Amino acid sequence: MSGTKPAGRHQEKRLSAAFVRTVKEAGFYGDGHGLYLKVDATGAKRWVQRIVIHGKRRDIGLGSASLVSLAEAREAALQHRKAARAGDDPIAAKQRSRGILTFEEAARKVHDLSKPTWRNDKHGDQWINTMTNYAFLAFGSKRVDIVSSADVLGALSSIWNEKPETARRVKQRISSVFKWAVANGWRTDNPAETITKALPKHDRSKTVHRKALPYDQVGGAIKMVLDSDARMVTKLAFEFLVLTATRSAETRNAVWSEFDLAKAIWTIPAARMKAKKDHRVPLSARCLAILAEAKALKRSTDDLVFPGTKDTKPLSDMTLSKLMKDFGIAAVPHGFRSSFRVWAGEATAHSREVIEFALAHIIKDKAEAAYARSDLFDKRRTLMDDWSNYVAPQLT
């Protein structure tokens, strides 16, 4: 069988697997419909398809015959013919596929693009570390366009019941990578979403919430800290955190440029907020006094309101957590937001909307959110003054 054109027209599947395996004579052997086995003088064999694309004859390499079987070459050639007949360019598509990233490469790209949105470096580290441990090891080396729902299901199944919270977060992070791949035209589906019904539902009734103090014990906790030998900046940060009902990172990373002391307003930028929206915090008289004390301790090397022991580094979350643990305060820093919420709901007449805005909570009801044009700032100022006045008598 030589490399000349076969007799007759429309003949196909003229080659056999045995012939492909044993042929040694150099030549161009046709199988039909533009598929050829090219045998070089060296004995090397490879598949080539001759096809007309947009009116021009083109050659497409289909790979080495030692790696691509006759059946696989025929299937690839068939798909190319269908694409060309539909007006597509299979050569251009093949060139694009070479630029498709592996899942790990795509995930690291998403991680880099998301850096400006991280609440802190710790959150960004957790994102990539969990992906490394639970996704990359399972299918990170696969191209992002060929990762299947079975791949994702296999990776998550091993931790779904053992580490439910971690598993849910990993699933969300995997999903974000596929959404990015869809946006780049590399996929049309999201395997992380299609497996939802295949995973058992988690029982969240036993979820342990972060420890919080009863609100009538909050003032006593602040007094205990203020009477301690802790660093002054640590004491000030702790009290400020409680009185503003903010998250630990929001207080610890506060900088002087965010404050309008004349108007008693602290504006936390969207980049540092969980809801990714600027949040204005009304400052009570005691909060202004705390800031005045912090100002007197200000170092010239940075703009942080509550600096840590190292220049340009904020007070660490561990510092506040350890402080509370050392004094036997049965709560975590974040728990004081819960103390505030319970106090506001049980001991005051302030509306739920005002309280939720004070905590910078996201309004989940879309219809309600659409009408929430105001941040109810003036009403929140009264609420925060009331909170400060409630806690103050407990400090004496």
Number of C-alpha atoms within 10 A of each C-alpha: 12 11 15 10 12 16 7 6 9 8 12 14 13 11 16 11 10 9 11 19 13 8 14 15 14 16 19 21 23 25 20 18 18 18 27 24 23 21 21 14 11 9 13 13 23 21 25 22 25 16 20 15 19 12 8 7 9 12 14 17 15 20 14 16 19 13 11 15 16 22 12 13 23 23 12 15 25 16 13 21 22 12 15 18 13 9 11 15 16 19 16 9 12 11 10 11 13 9 10 17 18 19 24 22 18 19 27 17 14 19 20 12 10 11 13 12 16 18 17 15 10 9 13 17 12 12 18 20 14 16 21 16 12 21 25 20 12 16 20 19 15 17 19 23 19 13 19 17 17 13 16 22 19 14 21 24 14 12 16 20 16 10 11 16 14 16 20 15 15 25 23 13 21 21 17 17 23 26 20 17 23 16 11 11 11 20 17 13 15 20 21 24 15 14 15 13 8 9 12 10 11 11 9 9 6 6 8 7 8 12 16 20 18 16 20 13 14 25 20 18 21 23 17 16 20 18 10 12 8 12 11 16 19 22 23 21 23 25 21 22 22 25 26 24 25 21 19 22 18 17 21 25 19 22 18 16 12 14 19 12 13 7 9 15 18 20 15 21 15 14 15 20 19 16 13 14 14 15 20 19 23 23 25 22 13 16 21 16 14 17 21 13 14 20 14 8 14 17 14 8 8 14 16 23 26 28 25 17 12 8 12 13 14 21 23 17 12 10 14 19 17 14 19 20 13 9 12 11 21 13 19 19 23 19 20 26 23 19 21 25 19 15 16 22 13 11 10 12 9 15 13 12 14 20 21 15 20 27 19 21 12 13 15 8 8 9 9 10 11 9 8 12 8 7 15 14 17 10 16 24 19 14 22 23 18 15 20 19 15 15 19 17 10 15 14 7
